[in-house]
């Protein structure tokens, strides 16, 4: 069981960020499970939740003030899945922020890749097992 139920990030350009995550997170089997139109949101912008099995665990909402960039790490099942997620992220407009590989400064099995999403958030895909 994860100790985090969900995370939500504010974005300036909801439609482009939504498209980025729709394309990228399909590599984890995630998709949009809740899509709330602007007229039903406190900030007036779109809001959507991505998840698996109909539970939204990762949310974005636009038309909100964004401050500092965030770092979000998604767990991958294997090194190959890290590579695939990195490819999908670049394919959908993300910017390379660290090629896939072992990060020995964490530990010998820390295999990760980093991309910047369209808002400049540092997104990590990590597998911490030997695979």
N, C-alpha and C positions, 0 to 999 in steps of 0.2 A: 504494500500500500504506500502510495506517495503521500508525503506530508503536505504537499501543495495541492490545493483543489483546482485552482485556475490562476491565470495571469492575464492582465489586460493592459494594453499599451495605447497611449494616445498617438495619433498620426495626423499629419497635415493634409495628406492626399489619400483618403481612404480607398478610392477605386483602384489606384495603381498599387498600393500596398496590398490590398485584398488579392489582386491578380498575381502579385509576386508570391504570396503565401499559398494561394490555391495551387499554383503550379509546383512550388517547391515542396510543400508538406505532403503532397500526394505520395512522395517517396517514403513517408512514414505511415501511409495508409490513412492520413487525416484529410478531412474535407470540411467545407462549411456545413455546420449542422444547425446553426441559427443565424438568420439574416434579418436584422431589424432596420426598417426604413427610417429616414431622418425624422419624419413626423412623430415617431414614437420614442425619440431619444431626448434626454435632458439637454444635450449640447446641440441638437438639431442636425447632426451629421449621421452618416450611416454607422452601423455597428454590426459586427459579425463575429461569431464564435466558431472556431475550428476544433474538431475533435475526431474521436473514433467511437463507434458504437453509440452514436446519438448523444454523446456527452461533450459539451463545449468546454475545453480546458485552456484554450488559448484564444484570447479576444483582441480585436482591434476596434478602435472607434475614432472617427475623424471629426473635424470641426472642433477640435479641442486644442488647447495650448500645449505645445510640446516644449520640453526644457532640455535636459541633457539626454544624450543617447543612452541606450540600455544594452546590457549584455544578457542574452538568453541562450541557454544551451539545451539542445534537444538530444535525447539519448538515441543512439543508433544500435542496432543489433550486431553489426559486424563492420569491419573495415570497408568492405565492399559497399555497404549501405551508406557509410560516411562519404565515400567517393561519389556515389549516385546522388546523394542530397546536395553535395557541393556542385555537381554538374547541373542539376535542376535549378539551383539557386542562381548560378551564373546565366543559365539559359533564359531565366525569367527576369533578368535585369539587375541581379545582385552584383556587387563588386568584390573581387578577390581580396580577402583580408588575412589570408594564411592558407597556403595549400595543404591538402590532406597529408598527414604524416604523424609519426610518433613525437610526442612532446615529453622528452625525458626529464625536463625540469619539473614535471609533475610526478610521473613515474613511468616505468618501462612499458606499460600497457596502455598508456593514454594516447589514443589515436584520434586526432581531431582535425577539423577543417573549419575555417572562419570566412564568413561573407558579411558585407554590409548590405542591409536591405535598402529599399529606395529612400528611407528616412534617415539612413546613417546608423541604424542600430546594428550592433555587432552580434551576429547570429552564429552560434557554434553548433556543430554536429559532432558528437563524441561517442566513441566506443571505448570503454575502459576494461575490456577483457582481451586476452590474447586471441586473435582470430586471423 
